[in-house]
């Protein structure tokens, strides 16, 4: 048993950085008013200035202007706002047609399925064995009357990066708006909206050691989008509800704390996990692209064992990882991402996702693979699937 939990599920959520908490505290205890204009009282003005400062930080991180950033409650709201808001704004002007990939995260995937159920035509574009979008299929599906394309920047499970520049160019050629969910790439892989003509970008704080419950949506100036939540006139009348000022401040601080050096360190740990697993454990498969992937993700299938069993054994030893096994899915379905890249249920059930963060070390990478090596050997010894291999 380890003397501390080795947490390798940072794509799900990250440990809050103490510096982020320190930045947030004044807006809970000292400057706790709502954000008011220059005609309000001093505490409200201070709150407004903090909110706008955070907005500028988020905007600058992707080459946007501050007025193009709307604060939200996180990834799910941002993606719902982007898709539902744009589709509503274009209703009657464009065909009821949406394009997404088959391996999108659930906020996009399930929103698209809801539109399909409501009568919209939705094309779910295939990906190849590494999770890279089939551009030929995409080109055949998109047309001038498509209301919206939503293709993620990085996959939430296997870490594969899409060629966002090419996808954006194809959309622009057809005059079609593009949304990308960048939750799992934001600050880890550069996105510059001044160079890539993407129209809407989903971002979240919870994956970069920021607070949970706060995110942002970049909306390029001039993009048609309806307000999808009724209420007040916050966020320039684009999103109703009191702004989460401590959350926004914490989000901005989290962005400031991410460095290229940290991302390089995460890449080193990622590659070490992959190399050690492939060299020391038989019958393993790396899921996703070996080269086009985010720096903090390694997703590996250990064949002839269940991800559920590995996860439980690892937990008892003090390690936290996630699995594509149906047993760990509330929907009781195997990972749609592993199935989407051509894997079968056995490959999905035996997959583990290792996602690294600021507080992980090379010792963590070594010890978890050592533990998995022992666990896999034990489980395969009693597996009827493995006995003839």
N, C-alpha and C positions, 0 to 999 in steps of 0.2 A: 504494500500500500504506500502510495506517495504521501509526502507531508503536505501537499497542496493539490488542488484540482488543476490538471493540465487541460485548459479549455481550448479546443480546436474547432469551434463552431461559430467563428466570427462572422460568417455570412448571415447567420440567423440574428445575432445581436452581439454587440461588443461591450466590454467593460468600460464604464465611463472614466475618462481621464480626469484626474484630480484638478488639473488646471482648467478644465471645462467647468467643473463644478464651482470652482472659485470664481470664475467669470460670471456664472449664473446667480450666485447667492445674493448679490445686491438687489437683483430684480425680484426677489422673493421677500426681502426684509426691509429694504430701504426705499427702492423706487418701484413700488408695486401698483402704481396707477395704470389705467389704460392709456394707450398712446393717443394723445390729443394734439391738435394743431398748434401753431404759434399763438393762437388766441386763447389757449387753455391755461391752466395753472401750471406752476413750475414743475411739479413732479410728473405730470402728464407730458410736458414738453421733454423732460429728460428721458422718459420712457420712449417717446416718439423718436428721439435722436438715437437711442440705443437700437431700436428696431431698424431704422434706416441705415445705421452703420453696419448692422449685420446683413442687411439686404445688399449693400454695396460689396461686402466681402464675398458673398455667394456669387453675385453677378461677375465680379472681377475674376473669380476662379475659373469661369468658362468663357470669358471674353464677351460677356453681355453687358447691357446697361441696367442700372438698378431698377428702373421702372418695368423691366421685363421679368422680374422675379416676384412670384406670389408664394408666400409662406403657407404651408398646409400642415396636416397632422402626420404626414409621412408618405411612404411609397404608394400605399393603396389609394389614398385620397388623390394624390397627384395624378396617378394614371387614370383613375376614374374621371377626374376633372378634365383631363386632356381629351380623352376619347369621347365622353358624353357631351362635353361642352362644345367641341368642334362639330360633332355629328349633328347636334341640335342646331347649331348656327348655320349649317349647310343644308339642312332639311329643305327639300324643294328646289335646291340649287344644284345639287349633285345627286347622282344615283345613290341608293341605299346600299353602298358597297364599301366594305372594310377589308383590309389585308393585315394579317398578323402572321407570325411564325408559329409552328407547331410546338415550340419549346419555350414559349413566353412564360414568365412568372404569372401566378394566379390573378393578380389584379388586372392584368391585360387579358390573359386567356379567358377568364370567366366573364369579364365584361364583354368580350367579343362573342362568347357563347350566348350571353343574354340577348345581344342584338340579333344574333342568328335566330334565336327562338322567337323574337319579336317580328321576324320577317325580313330582316336584312340579309343580303348576300355577303357571306364572310368567306374569304379564301384563307385557309391555313396552309402556309407555304412550308414545304419540306426542307429538311436540312440534310447534310451529308453525314458520314460516319464520325466526323469530328464536331458536328454541331454547327457547321457553317451553312448559311442560307443558300438555297438553290437559286441562283440569280436568273437562270433561264426560266424556271417556273415562275419566278417573281415578275420577270419582264412580260410574260404571257398574261399574267393576272391583272397587272396595273393598267389603267387607262385614264383618260382625261376626266372621266366622270366618277372616279373613285373618290369617296369622301375623305378617307384617311388611311394612312399606313402607320402601323405601330410595330416596330422591330426593336428588340432590346439591344443595348450596346454589348453587355456581357451577360452570359447565362448564369443564373443563380445556383445551379447545381454543378455543372462541369466547367464553368469559368471561361468558356470559349468566347472570344471577341469577334463581333461581326465587323465587316468592312463598312462602317457607317458612312464614310465619304462617298463610296460608290453607290450605296443605297440612296443617300440623300440626292446625289446627282440624277439618278434615274427618276426619283420623285419630282425633282425640279423640272426635268425635261417634259414631264406629263402635267405639270401644274398641280401636283397633288401634295397635300400637307403630310409631313412626317413627324411622328412622335417616337421618342426612344426612351425606354426605361433604363436609366444609367445608375440605378441603385447600387449595383455590384461592381461598377467600374469607377464611379465618381471619386476623384482625387487620386485614385490608383493608376488610372490611365488618362492622359490628357484629352479633354474635349474642348475645342475652341469653336464656338458658334459663329465667330466672325469669319471663319474659314470653311466650316462645314455647314451647308444650308439646311440644318435640321430646324424644325419650327417649334417643337415642344420637347423639353427634357425633364424627366422625373429624377429627383435627387432625394436622399434621405440621410439623416444624421446618425441613425442607429447602427450603421455598418462601419463608421469611422471613429468610434470612441466618443461619439456625441450622445446627447440625450435621446431617449425614445419619445415617440409621439410628436416629432416635428420633422418636416421635410420642406421641399420647395418644388415649384414647377416653373421652369423657364418657358415663357410664351413670347415668341418673337413678335416684335412690334408689327401691328397690322394683321396678325393672325385672327381670323374670325372664331370667336369662342363665346358661348353663352355662359352666364352664371348658372351653376347647376344646383346651388344650395341657397334657399331663400333665407332672408334674415336682414342683418344690417348692411352697412356700406363699407365694411372694412376692405383692406387690400385694394384700394382704388375701385371699389364696388365690383370686385371680381370673385371674392370669397367671403361669405358671411360668417360672422363669429369673431369673438374677441381674439386678437392675436396672442399667441403664446410667446411673450417677450423674453422670459428667461430661456425658453427653448431655442428661440431664434439666436439669442446671444451665444448660447452654448454651441449651437450648430456652427456659427461663424468661427468660434474659437477652435472647434474641432477641425475645421477646414484649415485654419492657419497652422495647426500643429503637424499636419501631414507633410512629410518632406520626401524629396527624391531618394535620399539616403535610406529612409525607412522602407520605401517601396523596393529598393534594391535588396535590402536585407530580407524582406519577405520573399522575394524571388529566389534568393539563395536557400532559404528554408524549404520552400516549395520543391525546388529541384532536388534537394537532399532527400526529402521524403519519397519522392518518386523514384529516384535512383536506388535508394536503400531497399525499397519495397520490391523493385524489379530484380535486384541482384540477390536478395536474400530469401525471397518467398516465391515458390513456383506457382504457375497458373494464375497470373495476375494480368489485368488489362487496365491501362490508363484510359479513362473516359474523357473525351474532349480533345482539343488540339494540343499537340506538344509544344507548339511555338506561339500560336495565337490565343493566349489565355492570360487572364489577370494574374498579377504577381502573387496573390495570396491563396490561390485555390489549387488543390490536388484532389481529384476524384478517381478512386481506384476500385475496381472490382476484384475481389478475392473469390475465385470460383470454387464451387462445391461446398461453400459454407453460407449461412444466412447472415445478412447484415444485422438483423435483430439480435441474434445470439452474440455476434462480435461486439455490438454496441453495449449490451448488458454486461458482458465480461469486462470490457474496457472500463465501464462505469464503476464496477466493483474494484478496479485497480486504480481509479482516480483520474480517468481520461474522459473527456466529453467530445464526441463527434456525432455526425448525423449520418443516416443511411437512406438509401432509396428503396428499402424494403417496404412492402405493402403493410406489414404489421405495424410499422411506425407512422403510417399515414392515416389521418382521420377519415379519408375517403376510402380506405382499404383497397387502394389501387397502387400498383407498382409505379415507380417514377415515370411520368410521361416524357421526361427528358431522355432517360436511358432508352426507353422504347422508341422515342423519336429519332435517335441516331442509329437505329437498326438493331439495338440490343434486345435480347429476349427477357422473359421474366426472371430467369435464373441469373442473368447478368445484373439486372436491376436489384434483385434481392440480395446479391452479394456485394453491393457497392457501399463504400464509405466515402464521405466527403470530409476532407481536412481543409478547414479555412483558417488562415493564420491572422494574427493581429499583433499589435504593438508589444504585448507582454509575453509573447512566445520566444523561446530560445532554441538554440541548436540542441541542447540537452532534451528539450521537449520532443523535437523531431526524432532524435535517436531512441529515446525511451519508449515512445509510442509504437514505433515499428518493431522494436524488440518485443514489446508486449504482444503485438498482433502476430508476430511470428510464432510465439508460443501458443496463443489462442487458436490460430488457424490450424496448427499441428494437432492440437487436442480435438478440435471439432471435426477435422477431416478423418481422424482415427475412428470416429463413430458414425461417419456419413456414408450411407449406402451409395450416394452419388459418386464418391471418391474412390471406393474400394477397388474398382477396376482400372483406375488411372495410373 
